[in-house]
């Protein structure tokens, strides 16, 4: 699994070097896979890009180097570009605190920058009964995980929990995100998702079905499984 993750992150770093141009605004999420990509970045030429934090920061149980602020700054540094941070937590459960925070000038400015991104780069987290909640340390305890699973959750992307069809599940966690809007993700023409290592096939499939992502860098094993799942679904539709 680790070999495939390493290869995925190397390929993604090379791909970004090929596609990014001066003036591009790049939104960056968080996670171990994205940390791998940022670590492998060796741009052939400097580029005047702006790297933007698209979701608030995670809780302190999460590793700092996998979190968005670290990744945003390091990607900007690799390309000799600039960056914009979002000074807020990823989820705020108090409606009063959330409302007041969203009025803050510095936060409004960051949220406005998110509106103008050309690319969104994200990982996809899997939510399944098999995974222990450490995978989403700081975001999801066992109680919350049980609740979202009961509502059909399969994956987690940019702070939002979604089902097999890529729809935002009906749970309070999805109303508390500080960052890019769910509809904005769906409308964004360049969402590059990176996923591999542990089997995230269900989560990736949901993200594709819901049109949350439109470019995927993954390993061959997962790609084959995704094709099989799509074939089975088409077969089922024919039979019905």
Protein Blocks (a to p, Z undefined) as FASTA:
>chain_A
ZZmmmmmmmmmmmmmmmmpcghiacdddedjklmmmmmmpccfbdcddddddfbdcddfk
bcfklpmklmmmmmmmmnopacddddddfbdfblklmmmmmmpmklmmmmmmmmmpfbdc
dddddddfklcfklmgokacfklmmmmmmnopabdeehiacdfkopacddfklmmcgcdd
fklmmmpmbdcdddehjafklmmmmmmmnopafbdcddfklmmmmmmmmmmmmmmmmmZZ
